[in-house]
């Protein structure tokens, strides 16, 4: 393969690659603002300029400076075999200092109140490549803060005109709401009057912005980024399988950001995924309930478990059939343990996949792409993360796996004497007709929020959202991905897998054991006092997603994929000291 040397590091590359692209791939540090792998290359920030030497075929292949040693943009210059590039020599460093000085001329000194502080490229580069003092004594140009759309503010005086946001709306979203207005130091990013920045991917411009110009309305002034801890997860709202990061502190989620995965979501997520997690922390079921004297009565988990087991066994002993409805919002591990529970109660229990919501049609980006294209980012109409994974797990137990409509009709016809029903949807999912069909069957409902189905259930047990447990989802392309627990389970709730294990233990005669008091440290991190949460738990066996996957693989050959093909999150964490360490 051809090779190029960048700042003394020899790198292999493929024909057509740009010098900066090769440097990034090989962890060679070259500063840049306007460049992004997914966007066109305007080469306008000029901080990535380097001195390029290349073999001269007219002079026996000797290395000579290109263009007489003139600095060239490494972001737009194609690499050639034998090139030697310097972005750390005196000329390149002088250019970097000049660019930084120019960018900071009109930049306000508001880092203490800027949401981008702590993850700002301008801050980092000012420290690494800037001057210690400002030579600018004239009056700074002041520009206004503007509301660009439902999700994005722009602080125009912080903008460095990298134009990433403008190119994104034109080249990826295909909506072109943003443009550059004005000239010279009066240039600013803006929308056309009456045309807000309001497309399915609009908030990605916040991630693209290297400074604090484009800010998230939802996150504005809520938390300092250095207090946030990131947990890798998967889109739990749609069938995309998009890779995301939950950023949280003290057990509370503050924002969701995309994780780069070129095989699935590239660099992006939809606004639906970015802001669709709010139900995790709002309006949750906070206690189990059991029906007594015609009304739901709040109770303990032990009482709810006793009522559930008594009702399920009584219905089964009379020859009635049990139906298990597993929501496509649950993980594969949850589905497996719930199916195991159902077959423990009734060896002939039947299964169904819960309602799979659809809204609109699949849509691909960038403009002109189609779902299925190699380089397309797809927004899926299917609003459930794990319909395929749940069906795969339930089918491994044998028998027919019904769809939700068929199961609803059978319930309404009185075909089942008992039902274990799961929800966990972001919004209301049970129609009036479905809720009324539950009246003839003894129903144990496991859900995260009080929905219509709870009004007809005999036992209601609070479950956990996907942010509060570990597990796996299988997306629309049959890719199985693991995700981690980000925050503690909501008060007086349990993961569906844990609920199933508890009930199995009681059916096996093990019981739940004594009530254990445990102190859970929430978001413990260096330099920060952790928050301690006291919880009282009562479980014979604790749910563990990884161990459950091992059991799944051993129980059925068809479930071996949950060991051999699960994609686990790969997150690179780079830690740098705040001060330079020098050997004495």
N, C-alpha and C positions, 0 to 999 in steps of 0.2 A: 504493500500500500504506500501511496505517497506520504511524505512526512513534512512537517513544518515545525520550526522552533519559535516558541513565543516566550519571551522573557527568560530564555535559558532552558525551557522545558520542551523536549521533543515530543510532538504529538502526531499521531496518525490521523488521516482524515479521508473523506470520500470526495470525489470530484464535485464541484459545485458548492461546497460548504464555504461560508464566510469565515473570516479569521476570528471574529468575536464568538461565533457559534462554536468553533473548535475550542477556543479558550474556555468557554463556559462548560463544555463537555469534559474538559480535563482539569477543572478546578484551578485554572490560571486566572488570577484576579485582574480583570480589566474593567474600569468604571464605565457605566453607560446609563442613560436615561430613556431615550426614545426607542431603543430597540426592544422588540419582543418577538419570540419565535413564531407567533401566529399572525403577525401583522406585517404589512409592507414596510420597507426600510427607507425613511426619508433622510437619514444621516444628518439630522439638524441640531442635535444637542452638542455635538463636536467634542465631548469629553473623552471619547474612546479613540481619538486620533493616536496613531502610532507611526514610528519610523520603520519602513519596510525595505528590506534588502532582498534581492532575488538574483539567481544565477543569470548572467548575460550570455546567451548563446553566441553572440557576435564577438565575445571576448573570452573564448575558451571556457565558458561556464563559470567564470569568476563571479563571486558575490559583489554586487554593486547596489548602491541605494537607488530605489525607484524615484523617478521625477526629481532627481537631483537632491534627494534627501528631504523633500517636502513631506510633512506629516499628512497621512491619509486616514480616512475613517475605516476602522477595522470592521465595523458592522456591515458595510456595503462592499468591501473588497474581497473578491474570491481568493481563496488560498491556492497556491501553486507549489509543486514539489520543490523542496530545497529552500523555500523562503525562510528568512530570519526576521522576526518582528520584535520591536522594542516599544513597550509602553511604559517602561520604567527608567528610561534614560533621561538626561537633563532636559532635552527639548520637549519630550512628551510630558514630563512632570511640570514643566513651565506652562505648557498649554492647559493642563488640568487645573492648575492654580488660577490661570487667567479665566477659564470658563467658570469655575466656581465663584470667583470674584464678580464676574458679570451677572451670574444668576442671583447672587445675594444682594445686588445693588438695591433693588426695590422690594426685596423679600422682607416681610415684617418680622420683628423679633418676638414672636408670640409662641415659641415652643412650649412654654409652661402651660398654656391653655389649649394647645393643639391636640386633637385626637390622634394624630399620626405620630406624635412624639413617642419614641421608643421603637418604632418600626419604619423610620423615615430615611430614605436613601440620601436626601439632602443633608440631614444631620450627620449621617455616617461619612459621606464624602467630604463634608465641610471639615470634619475632624481629620480625615485621612489625606485630603488633597487641597484643602483650603488654606487661606492665610489666617494668621492669628488675630489680625486687626483689620478693620475696614478703612479704606482710603476715601470712601464716598462721603462727601460733606453736603451735597445738595439735598433738596427736598425729595423724599420718596414719592413715587406715583402711587396713589391710593385707588383701589378698585373695590367694588361692592361685593357683598355676599348675596348670592342669588339662589332661589329655589328652582331647580331644574326639572323636578318631577316628583312623583309620590315617594321616592326612596332616596333621592340624592340632593345634597346641598353643594354649591361651589363657593369656595372662598377665593375669589379671583386674584387677590393680591398675593396669594401663595403659589399661584400657578407658574410653572417654568416652561410652558409651551412645548412639552414633549410630544403632544398631539396623539398620544396613545388612545385616549378616549374617543377622539374624533375618528380615528382610523377604525376603532372597534365597531362603532355604530354603523359605519359604512361597509366594512369588509366582513364582519361576522354577523352582527344583528341584522344588517341589511336595511335599517330604518333611517339612518343618516340624520338623526335629530340634532347632533352637535356639529358646530362649525367654528371657525376662527373669525372673529369680527374685529375690525380695526387694523391698524398697522403700527409697526415699531413697538415702543414701550407701552402703547395703548392697546395692543392686541389682547383679546380675551376670548375664552371659550364661552359660548352661549348657545341657546336654542332659538329657533325662529319664533316670533311672537305667536302664541296660541298653539304651539306644537311642543308639548312637554316631552322630556326623556321618560318614556313610558312604554317599554317593550318587555318581552319575556326575560331578557338577559340584562336589563338596564343596570343592575347593581354591580355587574362585573367591572364597570369602569372604576368603581371604588378600589377594587383590588389592583387594577392596572395602574392607578395613579401612584407615582413614586414619591409624592410629597403629600402635604395635607390639604390639597386644593379640593378634591372631591371626597365628600364625607357622607357616611351612612346616617340618615336621620334617626334610624332605630337605635343606633349605638352611640349617638352623639352625647358626650359628657356623662356616660354611664360608668365607665371603668377605665383605669389606666392599663395599657396593654401589658406592662411588665408584671402585673398581678395575675394575668390570665394564664391558665394552663390549657394546653391543647390535647385532645383525645381523638385519635383517628376513628372515623365511623363511616357508615354508608347511608345514602339517602333512604330514609325510612318512610317516605311519603308517596313516591312514585316507583315505577318498575325500572327506572334507569340504572340503578346501581351506582350512581354518581358517588365518587369518593369525596368525603367532606371531613372537616375538623370541627368538633365542638370546642369552643373556647369558653371556659368557665372559671369561676372563682367562688370559694366558700359554698360549694354545692349548688350554685346557680349558673345557668347557661346565659351568656351575654350575647354571643353571636355565633354564626355558622359561616365558615369559609371553605372554598373548594380546595381539595388536594389534587395535585396534578397526577393524572393517570392517562397516558396517551392511548391506552387500549379501550378506555371507556368514556370519560368525560373531558378528555384533553385538559384544558386549564379552567373550565367554566362550570358554573351551576346556574340553574334557573332561579329567578326571584321566588318562585313557588317553593323551592327547596330551601332557599336562604332564609325565608321568613315564615315558613310553614310549621315551625317547631313550637310555636307559642303555647299550643295546647298542653305541652308537657308540664308546664308549671301553672296552668290555670284550671280552676274548676274541677279538681281531681276528686275521685272517690277516696275518702279518708278512713273508711272503716268497713268491715264486713256487715252484712245484714242477713237476717233469716225471717221468713214469713211466719208470723204468729197471729192467730185470730183475725186473719184476713189482711194484715198490714205488715209492712217490712219493719223489723225491729233491729236496731243497732246491737251488735254483739261482738264477742271476741273471735279470733280466728279458730280457736278450739271448738267453740260452740257452732260456728258456721260449718266447720269440717264435719262435726258430728251430725248436723242436720243434713248436710249434703250426702254423706255416706248412708245414713238411714233411709233417705228418700230414694236414692239410686238403687240400693239393694232391695228395698221393698218393691219397687217397680219391676226390677229384674226377676224377683222371686215369683211374681205373678205371671211370668211368661211374656212380659212386655219387652220390646226392643229398646236399646239405647242408641241415640244418635249423638255423635260428637261433631260439632261444627267448629273447625279451626280457622280463625281469621287469617287472611293473607298478610295482615300487619304483624303477625308473630314470627319469631325466628324458627329455623328448622329444628333446633334443639327443643324449643317449646312444643312444637308439633309432635315430635317423637315421644316426649314424656307424657303429653296429654293422651296420645293414642295408646301408649302403654297403660295408662290409668284406665281408659275406657275398656280395654280388653281385660283388665284385671276385674273390673266390675261385671262385665258381660263378655264372654268369649266370642259372641257373635255380634258385638257392637258394630254399627255401620258408621262410616265417616263421610263428611262433606267439607268442601272448601268454602269458607265464608264469602260473603259478597265481595266482588271485585269491581270497584267503581271505575267508570270511564268518563272522561270529559274531553270533548273535542276530538282532534286527530293528531297523530304523531307529526311532529314538525322538526325539520333538520336545518342546521346552520353549518357553515355560512350560506348566504343567499345562493340558491341554485343547487345546493346539495340535496340528496335524498336519503331517507333512512336506509341504512345498510351500506352506504358509501364508506370507504376506509377512513377518510378524514372528516367525517361528519360528526357534529355534536347533535344529539337527538333529544328533544323534549317529548316524553311519552304521554299519550292520552290515558294509559292505564295508571290509576292512582292507588296502587298497592305494591309494596316492595318485594313480596315473597310468595305470590300465588303459585309459581312453578315449584319452588322449594317445598312448600307445604304439601302440594299434590304428590311430589316425588316421595316424601317421607310417608304419607298415608298409604300410598299404593304399595309400599314395601311390606305392609302388614297383611296384604291380601284382601280380596274382595273389591267391590265396586266403590269408587270414590265419587260421590254425587256432586253436582254443582249446586250453588246456593238456591237457585229457583226450584230445582227438583226437590231439594230438602225442605224448602218452605211449603211446597204443595203437600208433601207427605206428612209434615207436621200438622198442617191444617186438616188433613183427612183422618188424623188420629192414628197414623201408622206407627208412632213411637210413643212409648209410655214414659220415657225420660229423655232428657237432653242436657248435654254439657255444651254450653254456648260461650264463645269468646268474641270480643269486640276489638278494643284498642284502636279504633279509627279516630282521626282528628276531629270529625264532626258527627252529627247524627247519622246513623246508618240503618236503623230499623224502621221500616214503614209501619203504618198503623195496621195494615193487613198482617204483616209478619208478627208484630207484637201480639195481636189477638190470637194468632195460631199457636202461641205458646201456652195458652190457657189449659189445654187438655193434657199436657205433658209436665211431669215434674222437672223443673228447669234449674240448673246451676249455671249462673252467669258469671263469667270472669271478664271484667272490663275496667277501663281506666277512668271513665267519666260516667256520670249518671245520665243514661239515655232511655229511650222509650222501652227498650226490652227489659230494663230493670223493674218497671212497673208490673210486669207479668211474671217475673222470676220468683222462685221459691227461696233461693239462696243467692246472694250477690257477694262476690269476693273481689276486692280491688287488686288489679294487676299493675304491671310496670310498663312504661314506654321503652322504646329501643335505646334511648339514651341512658337508661338506668340499669342496663344489663348487657352482657356479652352474648354473642351468637353469630349466626350466619344468615345471609339472604341470597337468594338466587334471582338474578335480574332477568330482563326480557330476552337477553341473549344467552341464557343458561349459564352464566358465569357465577360461580359460588364464591362469595367474599365474606370474610370474617370482620366483625367490628367489636370494639371494646366498650366497657362500661365507662361512661363519662362522669356521672354524678350519682350520689346515693339514691336508693329507691325512695319514693315519696313516703311520708309518714304513714304508718299502718297499711302499707301496700307490700306486695311481694311479686317477684317475677313469676310468670305463668309456669315456667319449669319448676320453680320451687314449690308452688302450690300443688302441682301434680305429684312431686316427690313426697310431699307431706301426706297427701291422701293415700298414695301407694303404701307408705310406711304404716299408716293406720289400718289399711285393709289387710296388710301382712301381719298385723298384730304387734308391730314394733312400738306403736305409739309415737308421740312427738317428743317425749323426754321432758326434762325440766325447763322452765323459763330461764334463759340465759341473758345476763346483762352484759352488753358489750359497748365499748366506746369506739366509735368510728372517727378516724381523723380525716377531715375533708380537705382536699387540695393542699396537702402538705408540700411545701417547696422551700428551698434554701433561701434564707433571708426573710422569711415570712412566718408569722405565728400561725400555726394551723388552727382551724376551727374544729372543735371536737363535738360530735353528736352522739348522745347516749341513746341506744336502742335496746329494746327487750325482744328477743327472738325465741321461738320455740319450734325447732325442726330437728328431726332425727338425722337427716342427711342434708347437706348443703348442696345447692345447685352449682355446678361448675360446667361451663359451656364446652371447654376443651375435653374434659373427661366424658361428657355426654356424647361428643362426636366420636370418641374412641369406642364407646359402647354401641353407638349406631353402626359403625363400620363392622363390628364383630357380630351384630345381630342379623345383618342382611348384606349379601354381596352387592346389591344395588345401591346400598348406602356407603360403600367403600369410598365413594368420591368425596365424602366429607372428611376424609383423612388425606387422600392422595391429590385432590384437585382444589382444595380450599385455598383461596388467595388471601394471605394475611397482609395487613397494612405494613408498608415499609416507609418509615418516617426517619429522615436524616436530621439529627439534632446537632447543630454546630454551636459550641460554646467558646466564646473568646473572653479573655480577661479584660476588665475595665481599664487596667493600666498595663503598660508594656513591662514585661519582665526582662531584666538585664542581669547577666552573670557578672559578679564582681571579681 
